[in-house]
Amino acid sequence: MNVLDENIREDQRQRLRRWRIRIRQVGEDVAQKGIQDESLIRLLQSLPRPTLFTRDQGLYDRRFVNRGYCIVCLGVGERRVAVYTRRFLKHPLFNTQRKRLGGVVLAQANGLRFWHAGTTQEQHAIWMP
């Protein structure tokens, strides 16, 4: 299940849907608007294997690593969220739900930084062409 945080603009959500990427959004399809980080983490734990896409870079923290979900912090402009969400979902390291689970990722224009369950060091990857 792909979940957009409430801080993702409607035009970006619609763009993802036009690309046939199945997504739900906090405040629209799941939970209520204004959910705080602690409640957001509990929400992720209650959903079936979710990947959360957010612009809140405060969630890029090793302490949020959990094998039951994935958090992707998008460090890009608000008009580039859909493009980078799709790029992330197609990246060979994260292109299946199984590969994503347990990850906390920072996706930026210059590449990916991530923590993954079972690792003790931050890892890096480049975008694939």
C-alpha angles and dihedrals in degrees: 000000000000114000127189118209116237089253091073114099121244093240089057091049091051091048091055090050091051086055087054094245108151110230141159125202131221109244093022109049103006132029125344132291116269096036111166125230095258091052091043090057090050088050091053090050090054097050125081107262098317130188110209119205113200141159089216102109090186086081090063093097131125091229089070094061109124129161090225098066146011128231119203115191109200110214093188136099117285091250092056098053096100093048093050093043089056092044090052093049090052096045110115092232092054107022095116132051090240092056092048100049113101094026134122107191137186109204114196135163091261096051146285132305118188150168118214132193111268095026128101100197133063112253131210135209137176126231115263118235 
